[in-house]
């Protein structure tokens, strides 16, 4: 049976590479036309009339005055030729392309992304110039100025209100990175919270000289001042300063000590030949279904180490009441409540970038980089397990704020 559609005979074999070049040139030219049309449309909106239309009563007493000379604006696809419209009788500044702007925001975003991906400020310029052209307005100082926007975003984020978040669980930890002068290595205090829907939010990222009670108290007080509620459970490591600040600020919040930190501390006080057995025993206690059984097993393990390894026994008994607080919350949430992994897993990815930088000399640069990296990672954060059970968790009703003189 013959086909009803006629066959089209190919006259010549198309050059695929030339087609791609022609297509990119066409798209680039149309992008320039679209941007030029947008600049002209801004003037139409400003004057409340289109070009060549007479002014009517009530419209601004201003008029068009032609265009500036043609100039080039650089985009990710190369230079775009534009002519800015001039206006007489009224102040005009384009929202999409302000005066003296030589590149589009997409180029600045590419600079930020290249720096965050691991390129140094010195290497960003030749790398992007190879893509954008030799005349692209790039330099090491340009990239430094563009990266300064990250700190402005961080400063605005630090002041945001938290009233719209009803936080149920909060994780807090201090992360040490190679930042600051050699004699003043800093620590970053990080707080992450999960709301009623199970979604996680970065609540605080602050640099400090140490994990002292004063540093954590200042951080928690700032969170409360911006509207944060008292969570049902705070999960953290064994830092005494953190617990002291939490007792002072979040009096009604339950406290859970991170099991990963506890296991590491216990193994550090045992000879290596006992590590495997101790790790197995500790994990059985951590994953026990019954709280009473877990407490009994912990006491029995501590008693077994009492004679030969008293430091390990003392470490097991230390802070035992904080080790099993998660049993008082929905079982489906236990996986996320035993440890500070929501923070540790984030910084496992962050360290890939900070290690590439060897050492971040300025705190401002380090803080901006960490904030930008975590914000990008947060787009892929999963909700905590058993988030549908969070509506049953009761929150403390009161906050014990730090008394000020």
C-alpha positions in Angstrom: 0.0 0.0 0.0 1.5 3.3 -1.1 1.9 6.1 1.5 -0.5 9.0 1.2 2.3 11.5 2.0 4.7 12.5 -0.8 8.4 11.9 -0.1 10.5 15.1 0.1 13.8 14.7 -1.7 16.8 16.2 0.2 18.6 18.7 -2.0 21.9 18.8 0.0 23.3 17.5 3.2 23.0 20.1 6.0 26.1 21.1 7.9 25.3 20.5 11.5 28.0 22.6 13.0 27.1 25.6 10.8 23.5 25.2 11.8 24.4 25.4 15.4 26.4 28.6 14.8 23.6 30.2 12.8 21.1 29.2 15.5 23.2 30.7 18.3 23.7 33.9 16.3 20.0 34.2 15.6 19.1 33.7 19.3 21.8 36.2 20.4 20.5 38.8 17.9 16.9 38.2 19.1 18.0 38.6 22.7 19.5 42.0 21.9 16.3 43.1 20.1 14.2 42.0 23.1 16.4 43.9 25.6 16.3 47.0 23.3 12.5 46.7 23.2 12.3 46.4 27.0 14.4 49.6 27.4 12.1 51.5 25.1 9.0 50.1 26.8 10.3 51.4 30.2 10.2 54.9 28.7 6.6 54.3 27.4 5.5 53.4 30.9 7.4 56.4 32.4 5.7 58.9 30.1 2.4 57.1 30.0 2.3 57.2 26.2 3.9 55.4 23.3 6.3 57.0 20.9 5.0 59.8 18.6 1.8 60.1 20.7 1.0 63.7 21.9 1.0 64.4 25.6 -2.5 64.5 27.1 -3.5 66.4 30.3 -2.3 64.7 33.4 0.6 62.9 31.8 4.2 63.8 32.8 5.6 67.0 31.2 8.6 65.2 29.7 9.6 63.9 26.3 11.9 61.5 24.5 15.3 62.8 23.3 16.5 60.1 21.0 19.1 57.5 22.1 22.6 57.5 23.3 25.3 56.2 21.0 25.5 52.5 20.6 27.4 50.6 23.2 28.0 47.0 24.1 26.7 45.1 27.1 28.2 41.7 27.8 26.0 38.7 28.4 26.9 35.0 28.9 26.7 34.6 25.2 28.9 37.5 24.3 28.4 41.3 23.7 25.0 42.8 22.8 24.8 46.2 21.0 22.3 48.6 22.6 21.2 52.2 22.4 19.8 53.6 25.7 16.8 55.9 25.2 17.1 59.5 26.6 14.4 61.3 28.4 14.1 65.1 29.0 12.1 66.7 31.8 12.1 63.8 34.3 14.6 61.6 36.1 14.9 58.2 34.5 16.9 55.1 35.5 16.4 51.7 33.8 15.5 48.9 36.3 16.9 46.2 34.0 20.1 48.0 32.9 21.2 51.0 35.1 23.7 53.5 33.8 27.3 52.5 33.6 26.3 48.8 33.8 28.6 46.9 31.4 27.4 43.4 31.9 24.1 41.6 32.7 23.3 40.1 36.0 23.7 36.7 34.5 27.4 37.3 34.1 27.7 38.3 37.7 25.8 35.1 38.7 28.3 33.1 36.6 31.2 34.8 38.4 29.7 33.9 41.8 29.0 30.3 40.7 32.6 29.8 39.3 34.1 31.1 42.6 31.8 28.9 44.7 32.6 25.9 42.6 36.3 26.2 43.5 38.0 28.8 41.2 40.0 31.4 42.9 39.4 35.1 42.2 42.7 35.1 40.2 41.6 32.2 38.0 38.0 33.3 37.4 39.0 36.1 35.2 41.0 34.2 32.5 38.5 31.3 32.6 35.4 33.4 32.0 37.2 35.7 29.5 37.8 32.6 27.3 34.0 32.1 27.2 32.9 35.7 27.0 35.6 37.2 24.8 38.8 39.2 25.3 36.9 42.5 25.6 34.7 41.3 28.4 34.9 43.7 31.5 36.5 41.2 33.9 39.3 41.5 36.4 40.3 40.1 39.8 38.9 43.3 41.4 35.7 42.9 39.4 35.2 39.5 40.8 35.9 40.6 44.3 33.3 43.4 44.0 30.7 40.9 42.6 31.4 38.5 45.4 30.7 41.3 47.9 27.1 40.9 47.0 27.1 37.6 48.8 27.9 39.4 52.0 25.1 41.8 51.5 22.7 38.9 51.0 24.0 37.3 54.2 23.6 40.6 56.1 19.9 40.9 55.0 19.3 37.2 55.7 20.6 37.6 59.3 18.0 40.2 60.1 15.0 38.4 58.7 12.0 37.6 60.9 11.2 34.0 62.0 7.7 34.5 63.3 6.2 32.5 60.4 8.1 29.4 61.3 6.7 27.0 64.0 9.8 25.0 64.7 9.5 21.6 66.4 13.1 20.3 66.3 16.4 22.3 66.3 19.9 21.1 65.7 22.9 23.2 66.9 26.6 22.6 66.4 29.9 24.4 66.1 31.9 23.7 62.9 35.6 24.3 62.8 37.1 25.4 59.4 40.5 26.8 58.4 39.5 30.5 58.6 41.0 33.6 60.2 44.6 34.3 61.1 46.9 31.5 62.2 46.6 32.5 65.8 42.8 33.1 65.7 41.1 30.2 64.1 37.3 30.7 64.3 34.4 28.4 64.8 31.0 28.7 63.0 27.9 28.3 65.1 25.2 26.7 63.0 21.5 26.2 63.9 19.0 24.3 61.7 15.3 23.8 62.5 12.5 21.6 61.3 9.0 23.1 61.1 5.6 21.4 61.5 5.8 20.2 57.8 9.1 18.6 58.4 11.0 21.0 56.2 14.4 22.1 57.4 15.5 25.8 57.5 18.9 27.3 58.2 18.2 29.6 61.1 21.7 30.9 62.1 25.2 31.0 60.8 27.6 33.0 63.0 31.3 33.0 63.4 32.8 33.1 66.9 36.2 32.6 68.6 34.9 29.6 70.6 31.8 27.6 71.6 31.5 29.5 74.9 28.2 29.9 76.8 28.3 33.6 76.0 28.6 33.0 72.2 25.7 30.5 72.2 23.6 32.7 74.5 24.0 35.7 72.2 23.1 33.6 69.2 20.0 32.1 70.8 18.9 35.5 72.2 19.1 37.0 68.7 17.0 34.1 67.3 14.3 34.7 69.9 14.4 38.5 69.3 13.6 37.8 65.7 10.6 35.8 66.6 11.8 32.2 66.9 9.6 30.0 69.1 10.9 27.5 71.7 11.3 24.1 70.0 10.2 20.9 71.5 13.7 19.3 71.3 17.2 20.6 70.9 19.8 18.2 69.5 23.5 19.1 69.9 26.9 17.8 70.8 28.4 17.7 74.3 29.6 21.3 74.4 28.9 22.6 78.0 28.6 26.2 76.8 25.8 25.3 74.4 23.8 23.5 77.1 24.3 26.3 79.6 22.9 28.8 77.0 20.0 26.5 76.1 19.0 26.2 79.8 19.0 29.9 80.0 17.1 30.8 76.8 15.0 27.7 76.1 14.0 26.6 79.6 11.1 24.3 78.5 12.9 22.7 75.6 14.0 19.0 75.9 17.7 18.3 75.2 19.2 15.4 73.2 22.9 14.8 73.0 24.3 13.6 69.7 25.1 9.9 69.7 27.8 10.2 67.1 29.8 12.6 69.2 29.2 10.4 72.3 30.4 7.2 70.4 33.5 9.1 69.2 34.3 10.2 72.8 33.9 6.8 74.2 36.1 5.1 71.6 38.8 7.7 72.1 39.1 6.4 75.7 39.4 2.7 74.7 42.3 0.8 73.1 41.9 0.1 69.4 41.4 -3.7 69.9 38.1 -3.0 71.7 36.7 -0.5 69.2 34.7 -2.9 67.1 33.0 -4.6 70.1 32.3 -1.2 71.8 30.9 0.2 68.6 28.5 -2.7 68.2 27.4 -2.5 71.8 26.8 1.3 71.6 24.8 1.0 68.4 22.6 -1.6 69.9 21.9 0.8 72.7 21.3 3.7 70.4 18.8 1.7 68.3 17.0 -0.1 71.1 13.3 0.0 70.8 12.6 0.4 74.5 14.0 3.3 76.6 14.2 1.4 79.8 16.2 -1.4 78.1 18.5 1.1 76.5 19.2 2.7 79.9 19.9 -0.7 81.5 22.3 -1.7 78.7 24.2 1.6 79.0 24.7 1.2 82.7 25.8 -2.4 82.2 28.3 -1.4 79.5 29.7 1.3 81.8 30.0 -1.2 84.6 32.0 -3.6 82.4 34.5 -0.8 81.6 34.8 0.4 85.2 37.8 -1.6 86.3 40.0 -1.5 83.2 38.9 1.7 81.5 37.5 4.0 84.1 37.6 7.1 81.7 35.5 5.2 79.2 33.0 4.3 81.9 32.8 7.9 83.2 32.2 9.1 79.6 29.4 6.7 79.2 27.7 7.8 82.4 28.3 11.5 81.6 25.1 13.3 80.5 23.2 10.0 80.3 19.9 11.8 80.9 20.3 13.6 77.6 21.1 10.5 75.6 17.6 9.1 75.5 15.3 12.2 75.2 14.3 11.2 71.6 12.3 8.3 73.0 9.7 10.7 74.2 8.9 11.8 70.6 7.3 9.9 67.7 9.3 6.8 66.7 9.2 7.8 63.1 11.3 10.8 63.9 14.0 9.0 65.9 16.3 8.6 62.9 16.7 12.4 62.7 16.8 13.0 66.4 19.7 10.8 67.6 22.5 12.8 66.0 23.4 16.2 64.6 23.7 14.7 61.1 21.5 17.4 59.5 24.4 19.8 60.1 27.3 17.4 59.7 26.1 16.1 56.3 25.8 19.7 55.0 29.4 20.6 56.0 30.7 17.4 54.4 29.9 19.0 51.1 31.0 22.5 52.2 34.4 21.2 53.1 35.0 20.1 49.5 35.0 23.8 48.6 36.8 25.2 51.7 39.6 22.5 51.5 40.2 23.6 47.9 40.8 27.1 49.2 43.4 25.8 51.6 42.7 28.5 54.1 40.2 31.4 54.1 42.1 34.4 55.4 39.2 36.8 56.1 36.1 36.0 58.2 33.9 38.0 55.9 34.9 36.0 52.8 34.5 32.7 54.7 31.1 33.6 56.1 29.8 34.8 52.7 31.0 31.6 51.0 29.5 29.3 53.6 26.2 31.1 53.5 26.0 30.9 49.7 27.0 27.2 49.6 24.5 26.2 52.3 21.7 28.2 50.6 22.4 26.3 47.4 22.5 22.9 49.2 19.2 23.8 51.0 17.3 23.5 47.7 17.8 19.8 47.8 17.1 19.2 51.5 14.6 16.4 52.3 11.9 16.6 54.9 12.6 14.6 58.0 11.3 11.1 58.3 7.8 10.8 59.8 7.0 14.5 59.2 3.3 13.6 59.3 3.7 12.9 63.0 5.0 16.4 63.8 1.5 17.9 64.3 1.2 15.8 67.5 4.3 17.2 69.1 3.6 19.8 71.8 5.8 22.9 72.0 6.9 24.6 75.2 4.8 27.6 76.1 7.4 29.9 77.6 10.8 31.2 76.8 13.4 32.1 79.5 15.2 35.0 77.9 18.6 36.1 79.2 18.3 39.0 81.6 20.0 42.1 80.5 21.5 44.7 82.8 
